[in-house]
Amino acid sequence: LTLAASAIALTVSMGTAQAACDDGEIVIKFSHVTNADKHPKGIAASLLEQRVNDEMNGKACMEVFPNSTLYNDNQVLEAMLQGDVQMAAPSLSKFEAFTKKFRIFDLPFMFKNMDAVDAFQQSETGQAMKETMTRRGLLGLAFWHNGLKQFSANQPLELPTDAAGLKFRVQTSDVLVAQMEAIGASPQPMAFSEVYGALQTGVVDGQENTWSNIYGKKFFEVQDGVTETNHGIIDYLVVTNVDWWEGLPGDVRDQLATIMDEVSKTRNGEAFAVNEAAKQSIIEAGGVVRQLTGEQREAWVAAMKPVWSQFEGDVGAENIAAAQDINA
Ligand code: LMR
C-alpha cells in the first residue's frame, strides 16, 4: 500500500466515509481539506452527503473525504479532470490555473463582510463565474461560504510594519503573494495540509486564515496570537467535471442540483456563526486574540489596498466598482 492508499483505507475503515455504495448506484466522491465538523465547509459537505444518501438511495451514493485524506487542494482539480473524484470545494484562491476572474475574491479589503460577498456572488456577474471554466472541463455548482481572514504570527501583529520581514504561508495565489509583498513580508505558497507543521517548525512565521481553519487545524497553538484584521475572505466553489455532470441521467442531475441549492442556502446562512463559535473556542482554549484600533486597521488598509491596481486588468474595473457599490 502506498501512503495515500493506506490513508484512504484507514478513513473508510474508521467510518468517516459512508458504507460502501450499492451496485448500480452512481458513486460521487467529494474530496476536501478541512475538518468535517465545526467548520462551514465540513458541515456543508456532511449535510450534502447525508441528504444524497437518504434521498437518492438506489440511484446515487456520495462519499466525503475530509482533511486532505484523498487529495490536497493542489491536486484535486487535476484528479477531477481525470475522473478520479467527482466533487470538491477548493477555496476561490486555488483556481488560478483555470481562471483569473476569481482574483477579485482575494483582493484585500474588497468586501466589507460576508453579506457583501454573498450579494456579489448572487449577482448576474457572480453567477456567470460558475461557468467560466467549462472550456477547461470544470463546472461550478455553488458558492459555499467560509468567512473573513485573520493574520496570525509567532510575534504580535498590530501594524503592517510588524509583519515586515516575516515569512507567511499563503494559498497558491498570485494576489496573496502580492498582498504579502505589499507589507514587506515574504510569502510562501503551500498546501493547507502542510501549514501546521510549517508553523510549528518555524519554516514560516505566520499565516492568514478564517477562525474555523485556525481553530480546526490548531494553528493558534503554534502562534503567538491571532489579530482580528478581517482583511480578506476565504470562500469556496463546489466544482464538478463538466463531462461527468452532463453525462448523468437528467433526473439524477436535477435532484442533485436541487439538494445542492438547498444545502448551500442553509449552510451559507450559518457560516458566520460557525466562525464566531470557532473564535470563542480559540479564546477558551487559551489562544490570544488581538483587536485593532481604528487607526491600526487603517494602516493595514493603506498598506495592502494598492494591490488592487495590479490585478485590475484580470478582474475588471467594472467588477471592482460593482463590489464597492455593494459595500456602500
Ligand atoms: C487554505 O488553504 O488555507 C484554505 O483554502 C483551506 C480551506 O479549504 O478552507
Boltz pocket constraint, residues with backbone or C-beta under 6 A from the ligand:
constraints:
  - pocket:
      binder: B
      contacts: [[A, 33], [A, 34], [A, 89], [A, 90], [A, 91], [A, 146], [A, 171], [A, 190], [A, 191], [A, 192], [A, 208], [A, 209], [A, 213], [A, 234]]
      max_distance: 6.0
